[in-house]
Amino acid sequence: MRSMTPEPGGPSSRLCAALAGLVLGGLVLSAPAHAHPHVWVDVASEIAFDDQGRIVAIRHHWRFDAAFSAYAAQGLDTDGDGKMSADELKPLAEVNVSSLAEYNFFTDLIAGGEPVPLGKPEDYWLQPSGDRLILHFTLPLKEPLATSAPVTLEVYDPEYFVAFSLPSEEAVRLVEAPAACKLTVTRGEEPDASAAAMLATIGADQRELPPELKALTDGTENAARIECP
């Protein structure tokens, strides 16, 4: 996955980058957000099958932390009623699924040791949920994938600029899969206290981790292994 580089700019450029995990100049969040990582996302994912037992899409549901949600939604309450409607959030959803494409949507689908090509996002929208925003979107596979060999889905940011977490193993599920299919979910772990302290020295203006710190993010991947005998 390629890394993201922060870009300065006005409100429009900030909104375009917001849900892709870019933290820009002038952003004011709570104190913990100034340490690496800078954005927290709770992930739920569905692995969808067709009637031939092939994987055809990944459906993501990402809930962003409260501070980042508030920042991303600045200026979008156009009617001033204090609530965010689907119509008001639609432009933000559109620009952000476009921005996420540069990073392969932080989603790796692997079969036979090779990455599986993903198509353009579909059915995307933003949903307000209390003080948080939830981004829903579907990633169709460019070609249906037969599951004669194990398939692995990984959702994470290798630079740990964005911290993705699975609230539980049940946050990943198979949809209309053959009855014989087995799902094994491995939740990513947070770095230990010493690693977290070292990562906290990385400022919000630095997207890429220095090479000597990359190993500190080992084990942060959220993975799901699908086996269909």
C-alpha positions in Angstrom: 0.0 0.0 0.0 1.3 3.5 -0.7 1.6 6.0 2.0 -0.3 9.3 2.3 1.4 12.7 2.4 -0.4 15.5 4.2 -1.4 18.4 2.0 -2.1 22.0 3.1 -5.2 23.6 1.9 -8.6 25.2 2.6 -11.9 23.6 3.6 -12.4 21.9 0.2 -9.1 20.1 0.2 -9.5 19.2 3.9 -12.8 17.5 3.2 -11.5 15.7 0.2 -8.8 14.1 2.3 -10.5 13.8 5.7 -11.8 10.3 5.7 -8.8 9.0 3.8 -6.8 9.7 7.0 -5.1 13.0 6.2 -4.5 15.3 9.1 -3.8 18.8 7.9 -2.4 22.0 9.2 -4.7 23.8 11.6 -6.5 20.6 12.8 -7.2 20.7 16.5 -8.1 17.4 18.1 -7.9 16.1 21.7 -4.4 15.6 23.0 -4.2 11.8 22.4 -4.8 12.5 18.6 -1.4 14.3 18.3 0.3 10.9 18.9 0.7 8.3 16.2 -1.9 7.0 15.2 -4.1 10.1 14.4 -7.4 8.5 13.4 -9.2 5.5 14.9 -11.7 3.4 13.0 -13.9 0.6 14.2 -14.3 -1.9 11.3 -17.1 -4.3 10.4 -16.9 -6.2 7.1 -19.0 -8.6 5.1 -17.6 -11.0 2.5 -20.3 -11.5 -0.1 -20.7 -14.6 -2.3 -22.7 -15.3 -5.4 -24.9 -18.4 -6.1 -21.8 -20.2 -7.5 -20.0 -20.0 -4.2 -17.5 -17.3 -5.4 -16.5 -14.2 -3.5 -17.9 -11.2 -5.4 -17.6 -8.2 -3.0 -16.4 -6.8 0.3 -18.8 -4.6 2.2 -17.2 -2.3 4.7 -18.8 -0.3 7.6 -16.2 2.0 9.2 -17.0 4.0 12.3 -14.6 7.0 12.9 -13.7 8.4 16.3 -15.7 11.3 17.6 -13.0 13.9 17.3 -12.2 13.1 13.7 -15.9 12.8 12.8 -16.5 16.3 14.2 -13.6 17.7 12.2 -14.6 15.9 8.9 -18.2 17.3 9.2 -17.3 20.9 9.7 -19.4 23.2 7.7 -21.7 20.5 6.2 -24.8 21.3 8.3 -26.0 23.6 5.5 -29.6 24.1 6.8 -28.3 24.9 10.3 -30.6 22.5 12.1 -27.8 20.9 14.2 -28.2 17.5 12.4 -26.4 15.9 9.6 -28.6 14.5 6.9 -27.7 11.9 4.2 -28.0 14.6 1.5 -25.6 16.9 3.5 -23.1 14.1 3.9 -23.3 12.8 0.4 -20.6 15.1 -1.1 -18.2 14.1 1.7 -18.8 10.5 1.1 -18.1 10.9 -2.6 -14.8 12.7 -2.3 -13.6 10.4 0.4 -14.2 7.1 -1.3 -12.2 8.7 -4.2 -9.4 9.6 -1.8 -9.3 6.1 -0.3 -8.8 4.6 -3.7 -5.2 5.8 -3.6 -4.5 3.5 -0.7 -6.4 0.5 -2.0 -9.1 1.3 0.6 -6.7 -0.1 3.3 -8.1 -3.5 2.1 -6.0 -6.5 0.9 -7.7 -9.6 -0.4 -5.2 -12.4 -1.0 -5.6 -15.7 -2.8 -2.8 -18.1 -3.6 -0.3 -15.6 -2.3 -1.4 -13.0 -4.8 -3.5 -9.8 -4.3 -7.0 -10.0 -5.8 -7.9 -6.9 -7.9 -10.8 -4.8 -6.5 -13.2 -2.7 -8.5 -14.5 0.8 -7.9 -16.5 1.4 -4.7 -20.3 1.1 -5.0 -23.3 1.9 -2.7 -21.3 4.3 -0.5 -22.8 6.7 2.0 -22.1 8.4 5.4 -24.3 7.8 8.3 -24.3 9.9 11.5 -24.4 7.8 14.6 -24.3 9.8 17.8 -21.1 11.9 17.7 -19.5 9.6 15.1 -19.7 9.1 11.4 -20.0 5.7 9.8 -18.8 5.2 6.2 -20.5 2.4 4.4 -19.2 1.2 1.0 -19.0 -1.9 -1.2 -15.8 -3.0 -3.0 -16.8 -5.4 -5.8 -14.1 -7.8 -7.1 -13.1 -7.2 -10.7 -13.7 -10.9 -11.3 -15.6 -13.3 -9.1 -13.1 -15.3 -7.0 -13.5 -19.1 -6.6 -12.6 -20.3 -3.1 -10.9 -23.6 -4.0 -7.9 -22.4 -2.0 -7.8 -20.3 1.2 -8.5 -16.6 0.9 -7.4 -13.9 3.3 -8.9 -10.5 3.9 -6.7 -7.9 5.7 -7.8 -4.4 6.8 -5.2 -2.1 8.2 -2.8 0.8 7.6 0.8 -0.5 7.5 2.0 3.0 8.5 -0.4 3.0 11.5 -1.4 6.6 10.8 -5.0 5.2 10.9 -5.7 2.6 13.6 -8.2 0.1 12.4 -9.7 -2.2 14.9 -12.3 -5.0 15.0 -14.7 -4.6 18.0 -15.1 -8.4 18.0 -14.5 -11.5 15.8 -18.2 -11.3 14.9 -17.5 -7.9 13.1 -16.5 -10.0 10.0 -19.0 -12.3 8.5 -19.7 -14.3 5.4 -22.8 -13.5 3.4 -24.6 -16.3 1.3 -21.4 -18.4 1.5 -21.6 -22.2 0.9 -22.4 -24.1 4.1 -19.0 -25.7 4.1 -17.1 -22.4 4.3 -15.2 -21.7 7.5 -14.2 -18.2 8.7 -11.3 -17.6 11.0 -10.9 -14.0 12.3 -7.7 -12.6 13.8 -8.0 -9.2 15.5 -5.1 -6.8 15.2 -3.3 -5.9 18.4 -2.2 -2.4 19.6 1.5 -1.9 20.0 2.8 -2.4 23.6 3.5 0.5 25.9 7.1 1.0 24.8 6.3 0.8 21.1 3.3 3.2 21.6 5.6 5.7 23.3 8.0 5.6 20.4 5.2 6.0 17.8 3.9 8.9 19.8 7.0 10.9 18.8 5.8 10.9 15.2 4.1 14.2 14.5 0.8 14.7 12.7 2.7 16.2 9.7 4.5 12.9 9.0 2.5 10.2 7.2 5.2 7.6 6.7 7.0 5.9 9.6 10.8 6.0 9.7 12.2 2.6 8.6 13.5 1.9 12.1 9.9 2.1 13.5 8.0 0.1 10.9 8.5 -3.1 12.8 6.6 -1.6 15.8 3.3 -2.0 13.8 3.7 -5.7 13.2 0.6 -7.5 14.4 -1.8 -4.5 13.9 -3.4 -6.2 10.9 -7.0 -7.3 11.2 -7.3 -10.6 9.2 -10.1 -13.0 8.1 -9.2 -16.3 6.5 -11.9 -18.0 4.4 -11.7 -21.7 3.7 -14.3 -23.5 1.6 -13.6 -27.2 1.1 
